[in-house]
Amino acid sequence: MKRRGFIELVGGAAAAWPLAARAQQPMPVVGFIRDGSADGKRFAAAFRKGLNETGYVEGQNVTVEYHWLEGRYDRLPALVADLVRRQVAVIATPGHIPSLAAKAATATIPIVFGVGGDPVQLGLVASLARPGGNATGINFFANEVTAKRLRLLHDLVPKAVRIAVLLNPSNATTTESTLRDVQAAAPSMGLQIQALNASTIGEIDAAFANLARERPDALFVAGDGFFASRSVQFVTLTTVNKIPATYTNREFVAAGGLMSYGTDIADMFHQIGVYAGMILKGAKPAELPVLQPTKFAFVINLQTARALGIEVPSGLLLIADEVIE
């Protein structure tokens, strides 16, 4: 081989090496864990949108492994242990229990959480402004709006006295705080509270069978990732039983539920996607402040109200952020 040809060959190969190496490098993996089911396509889309805004496109330069628990929290230990063993780049946990499980499993892999409780009290971060560890995310104030949501339900159904509160005992911390807050707020409104539990699809059906026998005046559905994934089931059962119900987010009302009050859950997923992308680009969770929403949405379904024989006060219509006809 001539010297010039050899140099050109080696030079060309050397120039190609970095490209070949880059092509062979595996894409970073984001482990995504959610309490509910894959039916929440809007939430997954919001998460991907957040990733996209930071330059990451699923399947092109990042791999997202979606794990939908569907309320089966017993799957969490093995799932989180596997993600930690494989040293994924980021663990995204839009949900209370997955967030705590991830934090307990690793002090090094970055975690981007979404929780309704105080993340400082939960031990997820040192402070909201400077998390200080391997976790940061969104605090969407689920607990703080409980009393307000109960008040709006009372304003919408003023004759209601006996209120059933449906809770998921598998989500212990949220269950305890919701029940505590509802019981604290109820006396000033002259309300009586009856607690019911459900942590599976069958137990939700059983809880409504109990409601059909007991006939409370209204239903307060606690915030829970598994419950959020069962919006159609809830709306079907409340329609059959003709019971006014209040929920945490708009998805229930869009499906035919009566009313909701809370933060925009889809926006939480979007922000988690943004933070996950920023961390992939080199940002440190310890230096990314925990974000808190500033807007809370009150949504009413007028068609459902009419079907239940409820005349929505004009004052509530004026303050509603969205009225679904």
WORAFEN-V918700 format. One record per residue. N is the residue number from 1. OMEGA is omega in radians with two decimals (none if undefined). Layout:
<<N	OMEGA> <N	OMEGA>>
//
This chain:
<<1	3.12> <2	-3.10> <3	-3.09> <4	3.13> <5	3.13> <6	3.14> <7	3.14> <8	3.14> <9	-3.14> <10	-3.14> <11	3.13> <12	3.13> <13	3.14> <14	-3.14> <15	-3.12> <16	-3.07> <17	-3.12> <18	-3.14> <19	3.14> <20	3.14> <21	3.13> <22	-3.11> <23	-3.09> <24	-3.14> <25	3.14> <26	3.10> <27	3.07> <28	-3.11> <29	3.01> <30	3.06> <31	-3.06> <32	-3.11> <33	3.13> <34	-3.13> <35	-2.98> <36	-3.06> <37	-3.13> <38	3.10> <39	-3.12> <40	-3.08> <41	3.14> <42	-3.14> <43	3.12> <44	3.12> <45	3.11> <46	3.10> <47	3.13> <48	3.11> <49	3.09> <50	3.08> <51	-3.11> <52	-3.10> <53	3.09> <54	3.08> <55	-3.13> <56	-3.14> <57	-3.11> <58	3.13> <59	3.13> <60	3.12> <61	3.04> <62	3.05> <63	3.08> <64	3.07> <65	-3.11> <66	3.10> <67	-3.12> <68	-3.01> <69	-3.09> <70	3.10> <71	-3.12> <72	-3.08> <73	3.11> <74	3.12> <75	-3.00> <76	-3.05> <77	-3.12> <78	-3.13> <79	-3.14> <80	3.12> <81	3.13> <82	3.12> <83	3.13> <84	3.13> <85	-3.12> <86	3.10> <87	3.08> <88	-3.04> <89	-3.11> <90	2.99> <91	3.13> <92	-3.04> <93	3.05> <94	-3.11> <95	-3.04> <96	-3.04> <97	3.08> <98	3.14> <99	3.13> <100	3.14> <101	3.13> <102	-3.13> <103	3.13> <104	-3.03> <105	-3.09> <106	3.06> <107	-3.07> <108	-3.12> <109	3.14> <110	3.13> <111	3.03> <112	-3.01> <113	2.94> <114	-3.07> <115	3.11> <116	3.13> <117	3.14> <118	-3.10> <119	3.07> <120	3.12> <121	3.12> <122	3.14> <123	-3.13> <124	-3.11> <125	3.09> <126	3.08> <127	-3.13> <128	-3.09> <129	3.13> <130	-3.06> <131	2.98> <132	-3.13> <133	-3.10> <134	-3.09> <135	2.99> <136	3.14> <137	-3.02> <138	3.01> <139	-2.99> <140	2.92> <141	-3.12> <142	-3.08> <143	-3.05> <144	-3.08> <145	-3.08> <146	-3.12> <147	3.13> <148	-3.14> <149	3.10> <150	3.12> <151	3.13> <152	3.08> <153	3.13> <154	3.11> <155	-3.12> <156	3.14> <157	-2.99> <158	-3.14> <159	-3.14> <160	3.13> <161	-3.11> <162	-3.08> <163	3.03> <164	3.11> <165	-3.11> <166	-3.02> <167	3.06> <168	-3.08> <169	3.09> <170	3.10> <171	-2.89> <172	-3.06> <173	3.13> <174	3.13> <175	-3.11> <176	-3.10> <177	3.13> <178	-3.13> <179	3.12> <180	-3.09> <181	3.11> <182	-3.13> <183	3.12> <184	-3.08> <185	-3.00> <186	-3.05> <187	-3.10> <188	3.11> <189	-3.13> <190	-3.08> <191	3.05> <192	-3.02> <193	3.04> <194	-3.09> <195	3.06> <196	-3.12> <197	3.03> <198	3.12> <199	3.08> <200	3.10> <201	3.13> <202	-3.14> <203	3.04> <204	3.09> <205	-3.13> <206	3.12> <207	3.12> <208	3.03> <209	3.06> <210	3.12> <211	3.14> <212	3.12> <213	-3.04> <214	3.13> <215	3.01> <216	-3.08> <217	-3.11> <218	-3.09> <219	3.08> <220	-3.12> <221	-3.11> <222	3.06> <223	-3.12> <224	-3.11> <225	3.12> <226	3.10> <227	-3.11> <228	3.14> <229	-3.09> <230	-3.06> <231	-3.13> <232	3.11> <233	3.13> <234	-3.10> <235	3.11> <236	-3.09> <237	3.11> <238	3.10> <239	3.13> <240	-3.09> <241	3.11> <242	-3.13> <243	3.08> <244	-3.09> <245	3.08> <246	-3.06> <247	-3.09> <248	-3.05> <249	-2.99> <250	-3.07> <251	3.11> <252	-3.08> <253	3.09> <254	3.12> <255	3.12> <256	3.08> <257	-3.04> <258	-3.05> <259	3.05> <260	3.04> <261	3.12> <262	3.12> <263	3.13> <264	-3.08> <265	3.12> <266	3.12> <267	3.07> <268	3.12> <269	3.13> <270	-3.12> <271	3.08> <272	3.08> <273	3.11> <274	-3.12> <275	3.11> <276	3.12> <277	3.12> <278	3.13> <279	3.08> <280	-3.14> <281	3.05> <282	3.11> <283	-3.13> <284	3.11> <285	-3.11> <286	-3.06> <287	3.12> <288	-3.08> <289	3.05> <290	-3.11> <291	3.11> <292	-3.12> <293	3.10> <294	-3.10> <295	3.09> <296	-3.03> <297	3.05> <298	-3.05> <299	3.13> <300	3.04> <301	-3.07> <302	3.14> <303	3.10> <304	3.10> <305	3.13> <306	-3.14> <307	3.13> <308	-3.12> <309	-3.12> <310	3.04> <311	-3.07> <312	3.13> <313	-3.12> <314	3.14> <315	3.11> <316	3.11> <317	-3.13> <318	-3.09> <319	3.14> <320	3.10> <321	3.13> <322	3.06> <323	-3.13> <324	-3.10> <325	none>>
//
